[in-house]
Amino acid sequence: MDLRKLITNQTDVSLVLSKSLLLTEAKESNLVFSPLSVHVVLSLIAAGSKGPTLDQLLSFLKTKSNGDLNSFASEIIGLVFADGSQSDGPRLCFANGVWIDKSLPMKPYFKEIVDDVYKAKSMQVDFKTKAVEVVNEVNSWAEKETSGLIKEVLPPGSVDSTARLIFANALYFKGAWNEKFDASKTKDYDFYLKDGSSVHVPFMTSKKKQFVSAYGGFKVLGLPYKQGEDKRRFSMYFFLPDARDGLPALVEKVGSEPGFLDHYLPSEAVELGEFRIPRFKISFGFEASKVLKGLGLVLPFSGEGGLTEMVDSPQGQNLYVSSIFHKSFIEVNEEGTEAAAASAGVIALRSLQFPTNVIDFVADHPFVYLIREDMTGVVLFIGYVLNPLLAS
């Protein structure tokens, strides 16, 4: 399968996941998460699976084989996540880690994938007597890799003596807008909430042309980040429903229409009438297994013996995924965007068209946003804003 198709499939999975999160985990809160971070942890689990469990993981990830998942991870790490800060581009960090109980040797083939494809750092630990220390170690790793933004990907009590492996991914992005907003022009305006009330929040504005398109029922804004010396082009996109209460319908459309982003991203800068977007800062975390099970991915969590390709031990027959924790942070202001995410999967042992007229883009009611690398189409972060004043 070619890389473009793999990326399209990964994006479709991401948008389905974001739709499910709106309905289950974040009905009343702002949302930010990195679908790519969750995808990498699931891909690592798939690499150590076989039989029906592997088949279900591949089906969920819209991929035909582990080889496709591995080549996707390998290409993306090389293409998208090289740090561009030395050449005035975005600062990026993408890291994978594996913690494995010292009593269990990894199968050679699985270790090769962990080391060579995912570039993951492997650590031998003692889950049986030092589970709390392992949690602290994983959290310290995530904090370091996300420049201090994600301090606790694993909550207290999330790992006990039955744990045998932890897979974790951390992602950090910091980009400056290609055209920064003038902070002296930022003023407070009303932002309308789901219940019809409003709050006063700081809105950024600009008189420059913007990448905006209007469609039936919604508009899309693209804000490019400053580019480095390579070919990568990162942008943030805002999907604004026309109706103040239009977010659920828009999220449904985004999450249900295959190839949505290929059809609705703006391609040219146009004059705008009124233009305002709010500043916001969001921290959001969730345990993903319930959401994933609701979307049909159940076997990795069932303990039915599908995770047999990870460790060279009879214990491999009894491994299952007990939980997948994800934590993300994003801040959008006049300078640009800082965002980070971390995911950790805990494997435990069971005891047995363009308008011609001037248009406005005023994001004064709930909207969807995402950060994307436009050359490849890879989506790094997705979320929505229900109330810019809520930080978490």
C-alpha positions as CSV (number, residue, x, y, z in Angstrom):
1,M,0.0,0.0,0.0
2,D,1.4,3.4,-0.9
3,L,2.2,6.0,1.7
4,R,-0.5,8.5,0.5
5,K,-3.2,5.8,0.9
6,L,-1.9,4.8,4.3
7,I,-2.0,8.4,5.5
8,T,-5.6,8.9,4.1
9,N,-6.7,5.8,6.0
10,Q,-4.9,6.9,9.2
11,T,-6.7,10.3,8.9
12,D,-10.1,8.6,8.4
13,V,-9.5,6.6,11.6
14,S,-8.5,9.8,13.4
15,L,-11.7,11.6,12.5
16,V,-13.8,8.6,13.5
17,L,-12.1,8.6,16.9
18,S,-12.6,12.3,17.3
19,K,-16.3,11.9,16.6
20,S,-16.6,9.2,19.2
21,L,-14.7,11.3,21.8
22,L,-17.2,14.1,21.4
23,L,-20.1,11.7,22.1
24,T,-18.4,9.9,25.1
25,E,-15.5,11.5,26.8
26,A,-15.8,15.3,26.2
27,K,-19.4,16.3,26.0
28,E,-18.9,19.3,28.2
29,S,-15.2,20.0,27.8
30,N,-12.7,21.3,25.2
31,L,-10.8,18.5,23.5
32,V,-7.3,18.0,22.1
33,F,-5.7,14.7,21.3
34,S,-3.1,13.3,18.9
35,P,-4.6,10.5,16.8
36,L,-1.1,9.8,15.5
37,S,0.1,9.1,19.0
38,V,-2.7,6.7,19.6
39,H,-2.1,5.1,16.2
40,V,1.6,4.4,17.0
41,V,0.7,2.7,20.3
42,L,-1.9,0.5,18.5
43,S,0.6,-0.2,15.7
44,L,3.2,-1.4,18.3
45,I,0.5,-3.7,19.9
46,A,-0.3,-5.0,16.4
47,A,3.4,-5.8,15.8
48,G,3.2,-8.2,18.7
49,S,-0.1,-9.8,17.8
50,K,-1.4,-12.6,15.7
51,G,-4.6,-14.4,14.7
52,P,-8.0,-12.7,15.2
53,T,-6.5,-10.0,17.5
54,L,-4.1,-8.9,14.8
55,D,-6.9,-9.1,12.1
56,Q,-9.1,-6.8,14.2
57,L,-6.3,-4.3,14.8
58,L,-5.5,-4.2,11.1
59,S,-9.2,-3.8,10.2
60,F,-9.6,-1.0,12.8
61,L,-6.5,0.8,11.5
62,K,-7.7,0.3,7.9
63,T,-4.5,-1.5,7.0
64,K,-3.8,-4.9,5.3
65,S,-0.6,-5.9,7.2
66,N,1.8,-5.2,9.9
67,G,4.3,-4.5,7.1
68,D,2.1,-1.5,6.1
69,L,1.9,-0.2,9.6
70,N,5.6,-0.5,10.1
71,S,6.4,1.2,6.8
72,F,4.0,4.0,7.7
73,A,5.6,4.5,11.1
74,S,9.1,4.4,9.6
75,E,8.4,6.8,6.8
76,I,6.4,9.3,9.0
77,I,9.1,9.4,11.7
78,G,11.7,10.3,8.9
79,L,9.5,12.5,6.8
80,V,7.4,14.5,9.2
81,F,9.1,14.6,12.6
82,A,12.6,15.8,12.0
83,D,13.1,18.9,14.2
84,G,12.9,22.0,12.0
85,S,13.8,24.6,14.7
86,Q,17.4,25.0,13.5
87,S,16.1,26.4,10.2
88,D,13.3,28.6,11.5
89,G,10.7,25.9,11.1
90,P,8.6,24.3,13.8
91,R,10.2,22.5,16.7
92,L,9.3,18.9,16.7
93,C,9.9,15.9,18.9
94,F,8.5,12.4,18.4
95,A,9.6,9.6,20.7
96,N,8.6,6.0,21.5
97,G,9.5,4.0,24.6
98,V,9.0,0.4,25.7
99,W,9.2,-0.7,29.3
100,I,9.3,-4.5,29.7
101,D,9.5,-6.6,32.9
102,K,13.1,-7.9,33.4
103,S,11.8,-11.5,33.7
104,L,10.6,-11.4,30.0
105,P,13.0,-11.4,27.0
106,M,11.5,-9.8,23.9
107,K,11.1,-12.0,20.9
108,P,14.0,-11.1,18.5
109,Y,11.7,-10.1,15.6
110,F,9.6,-7.9,17.8
111,K,12.6,-6.3,19.4
112,E,14.0,-5.6,15.9
113,I,10.7,-3.7,15.0
114,V,10.7,-1.8,18.3
115,D,14.3,-0.7,17.8
116,D,14.6,-0.2,14.1
117,V,11.1,0.8,12.9
118,Y,9.7,2.7,15.9
119,K,13.1,3.9,17.1
120,A,11.9,3.1,20.6
121,K,14.0,3.2,23.7
122,S,13.6,-0.1,25.6
123,M,13.9,-0.3,29.4
124,Q,13.9,-3.3,31.6
125,V,12.0,-2.8,34.8
126,D,10.5,-4.6,37.8
127,F,6.8,-4.4,37.6
128,K,6.3,-7.1,40.2
129,T,7.7,-5.2,43.2
130,K,8.3,-1.6,41.8
131,A,5.2,-0.8,39.7
132,V,4.9,2.7,41.3
133,E,8.5,3.5,40.4
134,V,7.8,2.4,36.8
135,V,4.8,4.8,36.5
136,N,7.1,7.6,37.8
137,E,9.7,6.6,35.2
138,V,7.2,6.7,32.3
139,N,5.8,10.0,33.4
140,S,9.3,11.5,33.7
141,W,10.1,10.3,30.2
142,A,6.9,11.8,28.8
143,E,7.5,15.1,30.6
144,K,11.1,15.3,29.2
145,E,10.0,14.4,25.6
146,T,7.2,17.0,25.6
147,S,9.2,19.9,27.0
148,G,7.4,19.7,30.4
149,L,3.9,20.0,28.9
150,I,2.7,16.4,29.7
151,K,3.7,15.7,33.3
152,E,1.5,12.6,33.9
153,V,0.4,10.4,31.1
154,L,-0.1,7.5,33.5
155,P,-2.3,8.4,36.5
156,P,-1.5,7.0,40.0
157,G,-2.7,3.4,40.4
158,S,-2.9,2.8,36.6
159,V,-0.1,0.1,36.7
160,D,0.2,-2.7,39.2
161,S,2.3,-5.9,39.7
162,T,0.4,-7.7,36.9
163,A,1.8,-5.3,34.2
164,R,4.4,-6.8,31.9
165,L,4.9,-4.2,29.2
166,I,4.2,-0.5,28.6
167,F,4.4,1.1,25.2
168,A,4.4,4.9,25.1
169,N,4.6,7.6,22.5
170,A,5.3,11.3,23.1
171,L,4.8,14.1,20.5
172,Y,5.7,17.8,20.8
173,F,5.1,20.6,18.3
174,K,5.9,24.3,18.6
175,G,5.3,26.4,15.5
176,A,5.2,30.2,14.9
177,W,2.5,31.6,12.6
178,N,3.8,32.6,9.1
179,E,2.0,35.9,9.8
180,K,1.9,36.6,13.5
181,F,-1.1,38.3,15.0
182,D,-0.6,41.8,16.5
183,A,-1.2,41.4,20.2
184,S,-2.3,45.0,20.5
185,K,-5.2,44.3,18.3
186,T,-6.5,41.4,20.5
187,K,-9.8,42.4,22.1
188,D,-12.5,40.7,24.2
189,Y,-15.7,39.7,22.4
190,D,-18.6,37.3,23.2
191,F,-18.1,33.6,22.6
192,Y,-21.4,31.7,22.4
193,L,-21.6,28.5,24.4
194,K,-23.7,25.3,23.6
195,D,-26.5,26.4,26.1
196,G,-27.0,29.8,24.4
197,S,-25.2,31.8,27.0
198,S,-21.9,33.6,26.2
199,V,-18.5,34.4,27.8
200,H,-16.1,37.2,27.2
201,V,-12.8,36.0,25.7
202,P,-9.8,37.5,23.9
203,F,-10.0,37.3,20.1
204,M,-7.1,37.7,17.7
205,T,-7.6,39.5,14.4
206,S,-5.8,40.6,11.3
207,K,-6.5,42.7,8.2
208,K,-4.4,40.4,5.9
209,K,-5.8,37.9,3.4
210,Q,-6.5,34.5,4.8
211,F,-6.9,31.0,3.5
212,V,-10.7,30.6,3.9
213,S,-13.3,28.6,2.0
214,A,-17.1,28.5,2.6
215,Y,-19.2,25.4,2.1
216,G,-22.8,24.4,2.8
217,G,-23.1,24.8,6.5
218,F,-19.5,25.5,7.5
219,K,-16.4,27.5,6.7
220,V,-12.7,26.5,6.9
221,L,-9.7,28.6,7.8
222,G,-6.1,27.6,7.2
223,L,-3.3,29.3,9.2
224,P,0.2,28.3,7.9
225,Y,3.1,28.1,10.2
226,K,6.5,29.5,9.4
227,Q,8.4,27.1,7.2
228,G,11.9,25.9,7.6
229,E,14.3,25.0,4.8
230,D,12.8,21.7,4.0
231,K,9.6,20.9,2.0
232,R,7.3,20.4,5.0
233,R,4.4,22.7,5.4
234,F,2.5,22.7,8.7
235,S,-0.9,24.4,9.1
236,M,-3.6,24.7,11.6
237,Y,-7.2,24.4,10.2
238,F,-10.4,25.7,11.9
239,F,-13.7,24.2,10.9
240,L,-16.5,26.6,11.9
241,P,-20.1,25.6,11.6
242,D,-22.5,28.4,10.4
243,A,-24.9,27.6,13.2
244,R,-23.9,28.4,16.8
245,D,-25.1,24.9,17.8
246,G,-23.7,23.3,14.7
247,L,-20.7,21.5,16.2
248,P,-22.3,18.0,16.6
249,A,-23.5,18.0,13.0
250,L,-20.1,19.1,11.7
251,V,-18.2,16.6,13.8
252,E,-20.6,13.9,12.4
253,K,-19.8,15.0,8.9
254,V,-16.1,15.2,9.5
255,G,-16.0,11.8,11.1
256,S,-18.3,10.0,8.6
257,E,-17.1,11.2,5.2
258,P,-14.1,9.3,3.9
259,G,-11.3,11.6,2.6
260,F,-13.0,14.6,4.2
261,L,-9.9,16.7,4.4
262,D,-9.0,16.2,0.8
263,H,-12.2,17.9,-0.3
264,Y,-12.6,20.8,2.1
265,L,-9.3,22.5,2.8
266,P,-8.8,26.1,1.5
267,S,-6.2,26.6,-1.2
268,E,-6.1,30.3,-1.8
269,A,-5.9,33.5,0.4
270,V,-9.0,35.7,0.1
271,E,-10.1,39.1,1.5
272,L,-12.2,38.8,4.6
273,G,-14.8,41.1,6.1
274,E,-14.6,40.4,9.8
275,F,-11.9,38.0,11.0
276,R,-11.6,36.8,14.6
277,I,-10.3,33.7,16.3
278,P,-10.1,33.2,20.1
279,R,-6.9,32.5,22.0
280,F,-7.2,29.2,23.8
281,K,-5.2,26.7,26.0
282,I,-6.5,23.1,26.5
283,S,-5.3,20.2,28.4
284,F,-7.2,16.9,28.0
285,G,-6.6,13.3,29.0
286,F,-8.6,10.1,28.6
287,E,-8.3,6.3,28.9
288,A,-8.9,5.1,25.3
289,S,-9.9,1.5,25.8
290,K,-13.6,2.2,26.4
291,V,-13.8,4.4,23.3
292,L,-11.9,1.9,21.1
293,K,-14.1,-1.0,22.3
294,G,-17.1,1.1,21.4
295,L,-15.7,1.4,17.9
296,G,-15.3,-2.4,17.7
297,L,-11.7,-2.9,18.7
298,V,-12.2,-5.4,21.6
299,L,-9.9,-8.4,21.2
300,P,-6.6,-6.8,22.3
301,F,-8.4,-6.0,25.6
302,S,-10.0,-9.4,26.0
303,G,-7.2,-11.6,27.3
304,E,-7.9,-14.2,24.6
305,G,-4.2,-14.9,23.9
306,G,-3.6,-12.7,20.8
307,L,-0.5,-10.9,22.0
308,T,1.8,-13.8,21.6
309,E,4.6,-12.2,19.5
310,M,6.0,-9.8,22.0
311,V,7.9,-12.0,24.6
312,D,9.9,-15.2,24.4
313,S,8.0,-16.8,27.3
314,P,4.9,-19.0,27.9
315,Q,3.5,-15.9,29.7
316,G,3.0,-14.4,26.2
317,Q,-0.2,-16.5,25.9
318,N,-1.8,-14.6,28.8
319,L,-0.9,-11.0,27.8
320,Y,-3.7,-8.5,27.1
321,V,-4.0,-4.7,26.9
322,S,-5.4,-3.5,30.2
323,S,-5.5,0.2,29.3
324,I,-4.4,2.9,26.9
325,F,-3.9,6.4,28.5
326,H,-3.6,9.5,26.4
327,K,-2.9,13.1,27.5
328,S,-2.6,16.2,25.2
329,F,-2.0,19.9,25.6
330,I,-2.3,22.8,23.1
331,E,-2.0,26.6,23.4
332,V,-2.9,28.9,20.5
333,N,-2.0,32.6,20.8
334,E,-0.7,35.5,18.7
335,E,2.8,34.0,18.2
336,G,1.7,30.5,17.1
337,T,1.0,27.1,18.7
338,E,2.6,24.9,21.2
339,A,1.1,21.4,21.5
340,A,2.1,18.0,23.0
341,A,0.7,14.6,23.5
342,A,1.6,11.3,25.1
343,S,0.0,7.9,24.9
344,A,0.8,4.8,26.9
345,G,-0.6,1.3,26.4
346,V,-0.3,-1.0,29.4
347,I,0.0,-4.7,28.6
348,A,-0.9,-6.8,31.7
349,L,-0.9,-10.5,32.5
350,R,-4.3,-11.9,33.4
351,S,-4.4,-14.3,36.2
352,L,-5.4,-16.7,34.1
353,Q,-16.3,25.4,-3.8
354,F,-14.7,29.3,-3.5
355,P,-17.0,32.3,-2.8
356,T,-16.5,35.5,-4.9
357,N,-18.1,37.9,-2.4
358,V,-16.4,39.0,0.8
359,I,-17.0,36.7,3.6
360,D,-16.5,36.8,7.4
361,F,-14.7,34.3,9.6
362,V,-15.6,34.9,13.2
363,A,-15.0,31.8,15.4
364,D,-17.3,33.0,18.2
365,H,-19.0,29.6,18.8
366,P,-17.8,26.0,19.1
367,F,-15.6,24.8,16.3
368,V,-13.2,22.0,15.3
369,Y,-9.5,22.5,14.7
370,L,-6.6,20.3,13.6
371,I,-2.8,20.6,13.0
372,R,-1.6,19.0,9.7
373,E,1.5,18.6,7.7
374,D,0.3,19.5,4.3
375,M,3.0,17.9,2.1
376,T,2.1,14.4,3.4
377,G,-1.4,15.1,4.8
378,V,-0.5,13.7,8.3
379,V,-2.7,15.0,11.1
380,L,-0.8,15.6,14.3
381,F,-3.6,17.0,16.6
382,I,-7.4,17.2,16.5
383,G,-9.7,18.9,18.9
384,Y,-12.6,21.2,19.4
385,V,-13.3,24.3,21.4
386,L,-16.5,24.6,23.4
387,N,-15.4,27.4,25.7
388,P,-12.0,29.1,25.2
389,L,-11.9,30.0,28.9
390,L,-11.8,26.3,30.0
391,A,-8.2,25.2,30.2
392,S,-8.9,21.5,31.0
